[in-house]
């Protein structure tokens, strides 16, 4: 509870039952669905893949990265250790933050056209009609 699915772990039946009545009822419902032949929903696996790294911090001498997970909103971002993340995600973050605008970022975020300099501005006639 309170962690990303990346940190989810399988619990034994005894651990689930010891967690309380709500967990015990959820386990019973799951077992009933399995015995009825309902397939297991594997959609959670897509949410265990990082979409992008947003920020970095040092916690107790170790680097941690704020991760936006695929198919989850930004409210579900979590801090993860560098060792738990794919090297590609960290490399993309460091390229973006290092001032090197990598072609990967250009494909993700389109750039707005630059505004013309003030010398190119044209003064328009401001006449208003009053009804």
Protein Blocks (a to p, Z undefined) as FASTA:
>chain_A
ZZafklgccddfklmmmnomklmmmmmmmmmmmmnopacdfklmmmmpcfbdfbdcdeeh
iacdddddehiafklgccddfklpcfklmmmmmmmmnopacfklmmmmccddddddfklp
ccdddddddZZ
